[in-house]
Amino acid sequence: MKIFEQNELVSPIYHRALSLCISNEFAKQSLGEHAFVDYQDSEQANRRRELLAVEAQANKNKIIEQYGKNHFKQQVMDDLYAKVRDGFNDEFDNKEHLFNSTLNIQMATADILELLCLRAASIKRITPLVNSLPWLGDELINLVNKPQYRKNADVKVSNPALALSYIGLDNLKLVAPTFILKHWLPPSTQPFGLMKRKLWNHSLSIGIASKTLAKANGLDEYQAFCAGMLINIGNLAVTRCFLRTYNEIHQQELRQAYDDKDKKLHNTLVELETAPEFLLEQLANRSFTISADMVELMNFERLRITDAIFDVAHTPQISQMNELAQIVIKAIGYVSFRMLAKESLIDNEESKILLTGSGLTTQDITLLRRSDIDHLKLNFN
């Protein structure tokens, strides 16, 4: 996202907010340490701090020994992440593979999202598409069987078509994008255990904030909600790729060291932990561009969000973006601010920098403060 990356004041604040999606501990650790730097530079700085701590507790010979171990560990880590980065580059160079295999985006999902923006949309036209996606049918059935949404909850719904009739088109405009993005979440984000939930909450809040701002500005609420939700596809793709690629290459290196009977290398590889700095680097550098590429492959014609998402990814000035893109940027900025404020990771001056840099006005901030951007407001009669 160029408008944040090219602003030297906003960039480190936004990266700190993005690091919260990985883990609270990582974000707090990175505060004031310029965590978003080249991975090797960050690790070298960590190594220097470790050596200083060792020096305070050990004699000269032990320091030399520890330095040698750290130096070898650094070499192993650099080599491992160079291979992971190469694997990344190969995967991200193939957009179709990313679309079809990594995220497994089924075109029926894009068809549903587009159909819902039409005046001629109907449950009858949407039902065959939902039937072609069993996981979506299950989500809709589970939703309508919740007691708070059904007066006669003793009778369970088991058919997607019946579930759709209960939900209705207005509610479906909220739940369809929500369940679709949920389906694309990584199945697991270990060792960052809470990251999956954080990515989900982050996406939903941006979507609802975009919808809220769109309504206040006379723009299409459904299109704004879709744009706000889908802008985070890249985060999901990068996280999936990072965790899978790292684990695969790490296991390959372990097997090779074992086969070579290289005990020192094997033990060092066992001790290595997944570096959140490297994941943050990839999220910041790739996510929005990937989101734009994935949305482009969905071939929307009537759901006019592709240009907006490309603006968010590539346009360096807010004033040069279309109205919908400006709304999404504001939503991203506000949600980032709120995440940081909740964890006391931003001060008043930084808050002004981030909010102003996102194009938010006093009226926008007031509106979002009094709005619930964490929960969908469904209306079941």
N, C-alpha and C positions, 0 to 999 in steps of 0.2 A: 504494500500500500504506500505509494510514493509520497502522499501528502504527509504521512507520519515519518517515513524513513528519511526524507530530505529536510526535515525540521530537526535541527540538532537539540532543541529543547524538548520537543515532544517525544522523539524517538526513544530515549531511555525510559521514560515514564510508561509509554505503551508497551515496551518490552517487559517491563516489570509486571504490568497487568497480564501480559501473555504468559509470563512464567507462573502466575497463579493458577493457570489452567493445568500446569504440570503438577505442582504441589505448593502448598503454603510455605513449607520449610525452605524450598528452593528460592521462592520469591523473597522471603525474609533474609535469607543468606546473601542474596544478590543485591540487596538494598545498599546503595552507596559504594558498591564494588565494581560497577560497570560490567555486569555479568555478560552483557551481549557484546562479546568481542570474538575474535577468531578463537576457535576451540583450543588450539595449541597454546595460544597466549594465555588463555584462562588457566589451563592446566599447569603451565610453567609458573604462573603466579601462585597457584595453590601449592606447588612443590616447594617454592621458595619459603612460603609461610610454614610449611611442614618442617622444613630443614631448620628454620629459626627456632621452632618449638623444640626440636630434637637437640639443638645446640645448647639450649638453656638447661637441659637435663642430662647431658651426656658428655663424655670427654672427647678429645679430638679424634681418637681412633674410631669410636662409635659413630661419630658424625660422618667420617669418611665412608664407613661401611654402609650407613643409612643412605648416604648420597648415591652410592653405587646401586643400591636396591631401587631407589626412587628413579634413578636415571634409566635403569633397565625397564622398570614398569612403565615409564613414560614412552620409551621406544616401542614397547609392545602395544600400548594404548594408541599411539599415533599410527602404527601400522594397521591395527584393527579398524580404526575409524576411517582411515584412507580407503580401505576395502569397502566399508559400509557406504562411504560417500560415492564410490564408483558404482555400487549396486543401486544406490538412489538415482544417480544420473541416468543409468540405463533405463530404469523403470519410468522416470518422469519424462524421458524423451519420447516415450510411446504413449500418447494420450489415449488412444483407443484401448490399449491394454489396461491402463489405469481406470478407465470408464467401465469396461466390460468385466474385468477380472478382479482388480484390487478392490474397487467399490461395489462391483456387481450391480451396476445401475440398470434396471430393467426399463425399457422404453415405455412400458405401460404406466410407470409412475409419472413420467413426463406428460403422457397423454392425459392422465387424471388431473394433474396440476393445470394444464392448459384448458381442459374442458371446463373446469370450475370457474374460469374467468369469463366464460361466454354467457350471454343472456339466455342462450338456448340450452344451457346446462340443465340436466334433469337426472334424477336418480336412475331412471330407466337406462339412460345412455352410459352412466358411470358403472352400473352393476356388472356388466361383462368384464370390464377392466379390473374391477376389484376381485372378481372370481378368478381371474388369471394370476392373482397374487395372493396365495393362501395365507402368507404371513400378515398381510394387510387385513384380510377378512377376519383373522383371529383377533387382531388388535381392536377392530371395530366391534366384534361380538363381546369381547371382554369389557369394552367401554360401556355399552348399553346395558350390560348385566350388573353394573355397579348400582347399589341401592339408591344413591343420591340422584341418579338419572332416570329411574323408572318408578312409577307409582305402584305398579303391580310387579314387585321384584320376585315374587314367588314363582312366576313363570319365566323360565330361562330362554333367552334367544339363542338359537344355534345356527341360524342361517345368515350369511352376510347380506343378502338382499333385504331381509327383514330388519337387520341391524341398521342398514342404510336408511330405511324408511323411518325408523325411530330418530336417527340422528338429524336428517334433513340437510339441505344444501348449505344453509348459513353456518351451521356447526361444522359441516364437512370442510368448509373453506379454512377452518382452523385446525381440525384434527388430521386431515389428509397430509398437509405439509409436515406436520409434527411427527406423525407416525412414519412417514417416509424418511425423514432425516434420522429418526431414531433407528431405523433399520440399517442405515449406513454407518452407525457408530462402530468403532472397533469392538470385536467380541470381548477383548480383554486389554487393559492398559498396564498390566504389571510390568515393571515393579512400581509404577506410579498408580497405586491402587484406586485413588479417588478421581483420576483424570477423566475416566469415561463419564462420570456423573458431572464433572465440572464442564466438560465440553458440551454436554447436553444442556445444562442450565444456561451456559453462555449463549448458545445458539438460540434457545427459546427466548431469553431476555432481549436479545438483539432483534429477533423477529417481532415480538410484541411492542418493543419501543419504536421500531420502524412503523408499525401499523398505527400506533398512537400519534406519532408525529405526522404521518400522512393524513390522518383524519383532520387534524388541526389545520393542515395546509391545503385541504381540498383535493388531495390526491387519492388514487385508488388504494383502499386499505388492504385488499387482498394481494394486489401486486407488491405492495410494500412489505407485507408479512412474508410472502414467498422470497423476495429479494433478501430480506434480513435473515431468514433461515438458511437460504442456499449460499449466502456469502461465506458460510463456515464449512462448506464441503471440503475445501482445501485442508483445513485443520484435521478433518477426519482422515483424509487420504494420506497426509504426511505422517500422522501418528500411526496409522496402520502400517505404512511402508517402513517407517523407522523401526518399530518394535519387531516386525517380522524379519526385516533384513539384518538387523543387529543380532537377533537370536540365531538366525541361520548361519551367519558368518562366524559368530562366536563359537557355535557348536562345531563348525568345520575346523576352525583353528584348534580347538581343544582335541578333536580326534586326530588331527595331524601331529600335534605335539605328543600325544600319547603313542601314536604309531612310531614316531621318531625317537621315542624314549627320552624326550627332552623334558626332564622333571622340572627344571627351573622355569622354563617357558610355560609348562602346563600349570604349575602352581600359581604363577603370576596371572594367567588367564582366568583361573578359578576365582582369584581374589578381585578381579575387575568388576566394577559396578557400572550399570548403564548411566552414562553421563547426561544429566538434564540440560547442560549447557549446549550440547550438540543438538539435542532435540529442539531446543529453543531457537537455535540458529536456523534450523531447517523450517520450522514453523514461520518464523519472521520473513525468511527469504522467499519461500515458495507458496505459502497457503493461498493468498488472494489470486495469484496468477493461475493456480490450479483450479480454484473455484470458477474463474472466468472460462477456462478451457472446458471444464465439465459441463457448465451451463450451456456453452455454445454447442456441445455435442448433443444436448437434449432437443435441439432444433425447435425451440419455441417460436411460434409465429404470432399468436394473439396475446400470449402472456409476455408483456413487454418489459422484461427484466434483464435481458442479456446485455444491452448497451450500458445499463446502470452498473452492473457488476464489473464490466470491463473498465468503466470509468473509475470505480473504486480501486481496482487493481493497478491501473496504469496511468491515470491522469494526475499530474503533480499539483494542480491548483483546484480548490473547491469551486471557485468561480467558473471554471471551465467544464464542470460536470453537469449532467442533466439533473433535474429536480429530484428524481428518485434516488440517484446516487448520493446527493447531498443529504437526503434523509437517512440513508443507511450509514453514512459516515458519522452523522450526529449520534445515531443509535450506538454505534461501536464506541465512540468517544465517551458517551455517558455511561454505558455499561462498564467500560474499563475503569472510569473514575469511581463508580460505585463499588466495584470489586476491591479496588485498592483502599478506598475509605473504610470499608467494612473490616479490613485487616490492619488498619492504621499504618498503611504503607505509602501515604501521600500527604503532603502538607498543603497549607492554603495556597502558597505560591505555585506549587506544581499543579494543584487543582485548576487554577486559573489558566495556566499554560495549556493543559490538556483539553479543557472544555472550550477555550477560545480557539485552539488549534483545530478542533473538530467542527468549528462553525456554529456551535450552540449559542443561542441567544438566552437572555434572562428568562424570556417567556417559555422557551423550550425546556429549560432546566426546571422551572416551576411546574410545568405540565408533567414532566416525567417524574418529578419528586412525589407528586400526589397521585400518580398512577401506579397500579399494580402490574409490573412488567415481569412477574415471575409465574403467573398462573393464567391459563386460558379461561376466558369467561364464556362458558357454553350455556345456551338457553334451550332447555327441554320443556316444552309445554305439557 
